[in-house]
Every structure is written in C-alpha cells, then in structure tokens.
Amino acid sequence: MFTFVNMSITNRIQELIEEKNLSKSAFAKEIGIQRSSLAHFFSGRNKPSLEFFLKIKNKYPEIDLNWIISGKRNKHKARKKQNNKQIDSVLILYKDGTYKKN
C-alpha cells in the first residue's frame, strides 16, 4: 500500500518540479537537500520525511502540502482564491470616445 501512496507523492513532486521548470538536481538544491536524497526518494529506496515536506513549504509557500501528500486539494485555500467581488457598475465604451455607466 505505501508503494502506491509513495508513487502518487512522487508523481506530484515530479509535477511540481516540472511546473517550476527545474531539473531534479536544481529542485534538490532549491529546497536544500542532497541530490542523492531526492534520487533515493524517487527510486523508492527512502520515504519522504516531514523535514522534506517542510523544506518544500519553506521554499514554495504557495504550494498546498495537503495536495502533495494526499492528492487532495485544501478546500479552504481553493475557496480563498475565488474572487468574491460583486459588480457595482459597468462601463460601456463607444468608438467615439464617449461612455455610459450602468
């Protein structure tokens, strides 16, 4: 069972690395771990530690660790990103340079 979870985490870490346009070596350097530690994680030799996840969060505070670990998005953060602004008025711009406010 852990291997399946580990593979999912591995896939999400790979997705993060690709999103940041980094190599695995550059990613390891960015978060402050040995390249070999990351390689061992991807090969399944070692399990990710809490420190590993905290280093990711420290370097990339916008990353949802819940998603990386479980594959589930944090609903609170998803709601927070939504724009809750309401429209007050609309401007209609005419080609002659005039406008009308609704």
C-alpha positions as CSV (number, residue, x, y, z in Angstrom):
1,M,0.0,0.0,0.0
2,F,2.7,2.5,0.9
3,T,4.4,2.0,-2.5
4,F,1.2,3.2,-4.2
5,V,1.0,6.2,-2.0
6,N,4.7,6.9,-2.4
7,M,4.3,6.7,-6.2
8,S,1.5,9.2,-6.1
9,I,3.5,11.6,-4.0
10,T,6.4,11.0,-6.4
11,N,4.2,11.9,-9.3
12,R,3.0,15.1,-7.6
13,I,6.6,16.1,-6.7
14,Q,7.6,15.5,-10.3
15,E,4.6,17.7,-11.4
16,L,5.9,20.4,-9.1
17,I,9.4,20.1,-10.4
18,E,8.1,20.4,-14.0
19,E,5.8,23.4,-13.1
20,K,8.9,25.2,-11.7
21,N,10.9,24.3,-14.8
22,L,13.6,22.7,-12.8
23,S,15.7,19.6,-13.1
24,K,15.6,17.2,-10.1
25,S,19.1,18.3,-9.2
26,A,18.1,22.0,-9.3
27,F,15.0,21.3,-7.3
28,A,17.0,19.5,-4.6
29,K,19.4,22.5,-4.4
30,E,16.4,24.9,-4.3
31,I,14.9,23.2,-1.3
32,G,18.2,22.5,0.4
33,I,18.6,18.7,0.2
34,Q,21.2,16.4,-1.3
35,R,20.5,15.4,-4.9
36,S,21.1,11.8,-3.8
37,S,18.3,12.1,-1.2
38,L,15.9,13.1,-3.8
39,A,17.1,10.3,-6.1
40,H,16.6,7.8,-3.3
41,F,13.1,9.1,-2.8
42,F,12.2,8.8,-6.5
43,S,13.6,5.3,-6.6
44,G,11.5,4.2,-3.6
45,R,14.6,3.5,-1.5
46,N,13.7,6.1,1.1
47,K,10.4,7.5,2.3
48,P,9.9,11.3,2.4
49,S,10.4,12.9,5.8
50,L,8.5,15.7,7.5
51,E,11.6,17.8,7.0
52,F,11.5,17.1,3.3
53,F,7.9,18.5,3.1
54,L,8.7,21.4,5.3
55,K,11.6,22.4,3.1
56,I,9.3,22.4,0.1
57,K,6.8,24.6,2.0
58,N,9.6,26.9,3.1
59,K,10.9,27.4,-0.4
60,Y,7.4,27.4,-2.1
61,P,4.9,28.7,0.5
62,E,2.1,28.8,-2.1
63,I,2.3,25.0,-2.5
64,D,-0.6,23.0,-0.9
65,L,1.2,20.3,1.1
66,N,-2.1,18.6,1.6
67,W,-2.2,18.0,-2.2
68,I,1.4,16.8,-2.4
69,I,0.9,14.3,0.5
70,S,-2.6,13.1,-0.1
71,G,-3.5,14.2,-3.6
72,K,-6.5,16.2,-2.2
73,R,-6.7,19.9,-2.6
74,N,-7.2,22.0,0.5
75,K,-10.8,23.3,0.1
76,H,-10.1,26.3,2.3
77,K,-7.3,27.5,0.1
78,A,-9.4,26.8,-3.0
79,R,-12.2,29.0,-1.7
80,K,-9.8,31.7,-0.7
81,K,-8.5,32.1,-4.2
82,Q,-12.0,32.8,-5.6
83,N,-12.8,36.4,-6.3
84,N,-15.8,37.3,-4.1
85,K,-16.1,40.8,-5.5
86,Q,-19.5,41.9,-6.7
87,I,-20.1,44.1,-9.7
88,D,-21.0,47.7,-8.8
89,S,-21.4,49.1,-12.3
90,V,-20.5,48.5,-15.9
91,L,-18.9,51.0,-18.3
92,I,-19.9,50.9,-22.0
93,L,-17.3,52.5,-24.1
94,Y,-18.3,53.8,-27.5
95,K,-16.0,54.2,-30.5
96,D,-16.4,58.0,-30.5
97,G,-14.7,58.1,-27.1
98,T,-17.9,58.6,-25.0
99,Y,-19.1,56.2,-22.4
100,K,-22.1,55.3,-20.4
101,K,-22.1,54.0,-16.8
102,N,-24.7,51.4,-15.9
